[in-house]
Each structure stands twice: as structure tokens, then as C-alpha cells.
């Protein structure tokens, strides 16, 4: 049951991250930097209200599943979810706070930081998909 929940949460998380990567990030990059910062300050909390609990719950459930039974697929699920959480906390969330804060970034800094955010976001996507694959593989193997 816990592996099924991990697969469900990692699937949702990965899908949401792909949506952000293919729809929101290009939209953000098409905006003038000052306009992007304003948009982000107004709307980023909505994204965070979904993504933060989803990412945290996926990581916790995948880690618990791996702690209960240390099989390679469960460990892959936990590693993928842990990598997503780590990159989020160390790279993307600090950047999010900088984007949403008024006056602490100029346009060149915004453009460079958004490009960095995008690169690390795709690493998160790959890690999330690897974790999802691990959880699905654990399910196929009988849980």
C-alpha cells in the first residue's frame, strides 16, 4: 500500500514539474524580467501551496517505503524523491524568494537566475521521473 501511495505521489509530482517546465518556464522567460518578477510575486504562492506539500509528502512516503523494505526499486524511489526535495530546498526555493522579493534583483540578475532555476528544475524532473519509475517497479515486483 505504501509503495502504491509513493508511486501516486511521485507521479503527480513529476507530472506537475513537467507542466511547470514546458508551460510556465517558457512563459516566464518570454516576459521582460521586471514583469516576470511582478507576476512571480503575485502568483508564486499558489504554485507553492500545491508543490511544497506534494513534494514533501512524496519524499516522506518514498523514504518510509524504502525504510520498511530496502529493495533497489524502493531505494530508487526514495533517492529520486530525496533529490527533488534537496534541489528544491537548496536551489529553487531560495531563487523563488529572490524572484518574489521586490527590488533585490536587476534585470540581468533575474534573467541569469531564471536560467539557473530552469536548469536545476530539469534535474528535478529527471530525478522525480526516476523516483516514479522506481516506485512503479516496486509495485510490479509485488510492492
C-alpha positions, -999 to +999 in steps of 0.1 A: +000+000+000+028+025+009+045+018-024+013+025-043+010+058-024+046+066-032+040+059-069+009+080-069+025+110-052+057+107-073+036+105-105+016+136-095+048+155-085+067+146-117+037+155-139+033+188-122+070+196-126+069+187-163+039+211-167+059+238-150+089+230-172+071+230-205+044+256-199+053+281-171+091+284-176+089+294-213+061+318-204+083+333-177+113+336-200+092+353-226+083+382-202+105+412-196+124+405-163+106+432-143+072+419-155+082+384-146+092+394-110+059+411-106+040+381-119+060+358-097+054+379-066+017+378-073+013+341-082+041+320-069+024+313-036-004+295-055+021+272-071+039+267-038+007+257-020+004+227-043+040+218-050+055+221-015+031+197+002+031+174-028+069+172-029+072+168+009+046+141+011+062+122-019+096+123-002+083+112+032+062+083+018+090+072-006+116+073+023+092+053+046+086+027+019+124+023+015+129+021+052+103-007+055+119-028+028+152-019+012+148-031-023+165-014-053+132-001-067+122+014-034+156+029-029+154+044-063+121+059-055+134+073-022+166+087-039+146+104-066+122+120-042+151+130-019+169+145-048+139+166-058+134+178-022+171+186-018+174+206-051+141+224-042+154+235-008+189+243-018+184+259-053+149+266-064+132+279-032+159+304-025+156+316-061+118+318-057+122+340-027+146+363-046+122+365-076+093+374-053+111+400-032+108+435-045+140+453-055+167+428-048+173+417-084+181+437-115+170+425-150+203+408-158+204+390-125+168+379-130+175+365-164+206+346-152+188+333-120+158+321-141+181+303-165+198+286-135+164+278-119+153+262-152+184+240-155+180+227-119+143+223-125+150+198-153+174+179-130+144+177-105+122+164-133+146+137-142+150+128-105+113+128-100+107+106-130+134+082-118+117+080-084+084+074-101+099+046-122+114+031-090+080+031-072+063+016-103+089-011-105+084-019-068+047-022-074+053-045-104+076-066-082+048-071-057+052-040-035 
